[in-house]
Amino acid sequence: MQMEIVRLIDKPEAIAQVAAWYHEEWGHLGANRTQAELTHTLSQYLQLSGIP
C-alpha cells in the first residue's frame, strides 16, 4: 500500500473533510472555533506562491 500526498489546493473538495478531522482532533484547543470557521480558514490557505 502506498500513501499519496496531495496538496489541498489540488483537491479543494476535501477541505470540509480536513476541517472535520482537525475539529475532531484539536477542536478542544479552540473551543469557540466552529468547523465552519476552520473550513473558511483552510480555504484561505489555498495558494501556490508560498507556504500555506
TIRO-2110 file (N, C-alpha, C; in Angstrom, 1 decimal):
// TIRO-2110
0.8, -1.2, 0.0, N, 1, A
0.0, 0.0, 0.0, CA, 1, A
0.9, 1.2, 0.0, C, 1, A
0.6, 2.2, -0.9, N, 2, A
1.3, 3.4, -0.9, CA, 2, A
0.4, 4.6, -0.5, C, 2, A
1.1, 5.6, 0.1, N, 3, A
0.4, 6.8, 0.5, CA, 3, A
0.7, 7.8, -0.5, C, 3, A
-0.3, 8.6, -0.9, N, 4, A
-0.1, 9.7, -1.9, CA, 4, A
-0.3, 11.0, -1.1, C, 4, A
0.6, 11.9, -1.2, N, 5, A
0.5, 13.2, -0.6, CA, 5, A
0.0, 14.1, -1.7, C, 5, A
-1.1, 14.8, -1.4, N, 6, A
-1.8, 15.7, -2.3, CA, 6, A
-2.0, 17.0, -1.7, C, 6, A
-1.7, 18.1, -2.5, N, 7, A
-1.9, 19.4, -1.9, CA, 7, A
-3.4, 19.7, -1.9, C, 7, A
-3.8, 20.4, -0.8, N, 8, A
-5.2, 20.7, -0.7, CA, 8, A
-5.7, 21.6, -1.8, C, 8, A
-4.8, 22.4, -2.4, N, 9, A
-5.2, 23.3, -3.5, CA, 9, A
-5.6, 22.4, -4.7, C, 9, A
-5.1, 21.2, -4.8, N, 10, A
-5.4, 20.3, -5.9, CA, 10, A
-6.7, 19.5, -5.7, C, 10, A
-7.2, 19.5, -4.4, N, 11, A
-8.4, 18.8, -4.1, CA, 11, A
-9.3, 19.7, -3.1, C, 11, A
-9.7, 20.9, -3.6, N, 12, A
-10.5, 21.7, -2.7, CA, 12, A
-11.8, 21.1, -2.2, C, 12, A
-12.2, 20.1, -2.9, N, 13, A
-13.4, 19.4, -2.4, CA, 13, A
-13.2, 18.7, -1.1, C, 13, A
-11.9, 18.5, -0.7, N, 14, A
-11.6, 17.8, 0.5, CA, 14, A
-11.5, 18.7, 1.7, C, 14, A
-11.6, 20.0, 1.5, N, 15, A
-11.5, 21.0, 2.6, CA, 15, A
-12.4, 20.7, 3.8, C, 15, A
-13.7, 20.4, 3.5, N, 16, A
-14.7, 20.1, 4.6, CA, 16, A
-14.3, 18.9, 5.4, C, 16, A
-13.7, 17.9, 4.7, N, 17, A
-13.3, 16.7, 5.4, CA, 17, A
-12.1, 17.0, 6.3, C, 17, A
-11.1, 17.7, 5.8, N, 18, A
-9.9, 18.0, 6.5, CA, 18, A
-10.3, 18.9, 7.7, C, 18, A
-11.2, 19.8, 7.5, N, 19, A
-11.7, 20.7, 8.7, CA, 19, A
-12.4, 19.8, 9.7, C, 19, A
-13.2, 18.8, 9.3, N, 20, A
-13.8, 17.9, 10.2, CA, 20, A
-12.8, 17.1, 11.0, C, 20, A
-11.8, 16.6, 10.4, N, 21, A
-10.7, 15.9, 11.1, CA, 21, A
-10.0, 16.8, 12.1, C, 21, A
-9.7, 18.0, 11.6, N, 22, A
-9.0, 18.9, 12.5, CA, 22, A
-9.8, 19.2, 13.7, C, 22, A
-11.1, 19.5, 13.5, N, 23, A
-12.0, 19.9, 14.6, CA, 23, A
-12.2, 18.7, 15.6, C, 23, A
-12.3, 17.5, 15.0, N, 24, A
-12.4, 16.3, 15.9, CA, 24, A
-11.2, 16.1, 16.8, C, 24, A
-10.0, 16.3, 16.2, N, 25, A
-8.8, 16.1, 16.9, CA, 25, A
-8.4, 17.2, 17.9, C, 25, A
-8.5, 18.4, 17.4, N, 26, A
-7.9, 19.6, 18.1, CA, 26, A
-8.9, 20.7, 18.4, C, 26, A
-10.2, 20.4, 18.2, N, 27, A
-11.2, 21.4, 18.4, CA, 27, A
-11.3, 21.9, 19.8, C, 27, A
-10.9, 21.0, 20.8, N, 28, A
-10.9, 21.4, 22.2, CA, 28, A
-9.9, 22.5, 22.5, C, 28, A
-9.0, 22.7, 21.6, N, 29, A
-7.9, 23.7, 21.9, CA, 29, A
-8.5, 25.1, 21.6, C, 29, A
-9.5, 25.2, 20.7, N, 30, A
-10.1, 26.5, 20.4, CA, 30, A
-11.6, 26.3, 20.5, C, 30, A
-12.1, 26.2, 21.7, N, 31, A
-13.4, 25.8, 22.0, CA, 31, A
-14.5, 26.7, 21.3, C, 31, A
-14.1, 28.0, 21.0, N, 32, A
-15.1, 28.9, 20.4, CA, 32, A
-15.0, 28.8, 18.9, C, 32, A
-14.1, 28.0, 18.3, N, 33, A
-13.9, 28.0, 16.9, CA, 33, A
-14.8, 26.9, 16.3, C, 33, A
-15.6, 27.2, 15.3, N, 34, A
-16.5, 26.2, 14.7, CA, 34, A
-15.9, 25.5, 13.6, C, 34, A
-16.5, 24.4, 13.2, N, 35, A
-16.0, 23.7, 12.0, CA, 35, A
-16.1, 24.5, 10.7, C, 35, A
-17.1, 25.3, 10.7, N, 36, A
-17.3, 26.2, 9.5, CA, 36, A
-16.2, 27.3, 9.4, C, 36, A
-15.8, 27.8, 10.6, N, 37, A
-14.6, 28.7, 10.6, CA, 37, A
-13.4, 28.0, 10.2, C, 37, A
-13.2, 26.8, 10.6, N, 38, A
-12.0, 26.1, 10.1, CA, 38, A
-12.0, 25.8, 8.6, C, 38, A
-13.2, 25.5, 8.1, N, 39, A
-13.3, 25.3, 6.7, CA, 39, A
-12.9, 26.6, 5.9, C, 39, A
-13.4, 27.7, 6.4, N, 40, A
-13.1, 29.0, 5.8, CA, 40, A
-11.6, 29.3, 5.9, C, 40, A
-11.0, 29.1, 7.1, N, 41, A
-9.5, 29.3, 7.2, CA, 41, A
-8.7, 28.4, 6.3, C, 41, A
-9.1, 27.2, 6.2, N, 42, A
-8.4, 26.3, 5.2, CA, 42, A
-8.5, 26.8, 3.8, C, 42, A
-9.7, 27.3, 3.4, N, 43, A
-9.9, 27.8, 2.1, CA, 43, A
-9.0, 29.0, 1.8, C, 43, A
-8.7, 29.8, 2.8, N, 44, A
-7.8, 30.9, 2.7, CA, 44, A
-6.3, 30.5, 2.4, C, 44, A
-6.0, 29.2, 2.8, N, 45, A
-4.6, 28.8, 2.7, CA, 45, A
-4.3, 28.3, 1.3, C, 45, A
-5.3, 28.1, 0.4, N, 46, A
-5.0, 27.6, -0.9, CA, 46, A
-4.3, 28.6, -1.8, C, 46, A
-3.0, 28.3, -2.0, N, 47, A
-2.1, 29.1, -2.8, CA, 47, A
-1.0, 28.3, -3.3, C, 47, A
-0.3, 28.8, -4.3, N, 48, A
0.9, 28.2, -4.8, CA, 48, A
2.1, 29.0, -4.6, C, 48, A
1.9, 30.3, -4.2, N, 49, A
3.1, 31.2, -4.2, CA, 49, A
3.8, 31.2, -2.9, C, 49, A
3.5, 30.3, -2.0, N, 50, A
4.3, 30.4, -0.7, CA, 50, A
3.8, 29.3, 0.2, C, 50, A
4.3, 29.3, 1.4, N, 51, A
3.9, 28.3, 2.4, CA, 51, A
2.5, 28.7, 2.9, C, 51, A
1.6, 27.7, 2.9, N, 52, A
0.2, 28.0, 3.4, CA, 52, A
0.2, 28.2, 4.9, C, 52, A
END
